[in-house]
Amino acid sequence: MMDSLILPFNDSQSLVISTDNSGGIGLKEKDLVHVPYEVVGYYSFRVAVMECLASGGSPIAVVLQNFCGDEAWGSLTKGVRKGMDEIGLDLSITGSTESNMPLQQSALGLMVIGKREKGLGSKETSNRKMAIVGRPLVGDEVMEQQQWVAPLSLFKWCSELEGVRLLPVGSKGIAYEWEQLDPQGGGIPERIKSRVDIEKSSGPSTSFLINYPESLEADIFQRCGPLILV
């Protein structure tokens, strides 16, 4: 089940609206995870744009709802543009900052708006291969274990493969998302269960599921390297 909203726009296209939010992550004293706002902006953009791409959308704009304060805006947008650069995008950014009521913790809402050609429906997922790319990480782990974060550029490359379907893993964990992508399948293999916590939150989609035809397996394995578990 995708988290994006698909809305008819005209005779040939639909709008794809994908969102992410974070709270208690930033530079305020009472934040639970202390990182620069550039990092907050980057990872929020990452989640929303992955959802957009997974839904078949082509991103066209970004909207920020900033509750971190006026001084954070430049760093937040810098992080968003870092994400854009990784996947070759140059999108307009708009949004709003809550500057009347200062909050004790940082908070951010981010929306990616995209467009999708009509008739682009869900791809067949049965009787094919399933794998995990990246590892589920959350909180401080995201910064401490960067080597296991699936690169945004890798996700975009996978999204452009013919016959491939992707699903970013979020706070509900791998087991939940696996069932959404492969409801008729035989479950998650024991070799995957023995290497990752399939119930754990994957935070800002540090991992994703890939459903693919066997004919693409060699190319996918070569590109993903040690990040892929099957």
Protein Blocks (a to p, Z undefined) as FASTA:
>chain_A
ZZbdcddfblmbccdddddddehiajbfklmbdcdfklmmmmmmmmmmmmmmmnopacfb
dcdddfebjklmmmmmmmmmmmmmmnopacddeddddfkbccfbdcddddddddddehia
cddfehiacddedjddehjllmmmmmlpccfklmmmmmmpghiacddddfkojmlmmmmm
mmmbgbjafklmmmpcfkbcehjopaccddddfklmmmmmmmnmmmbcZZ
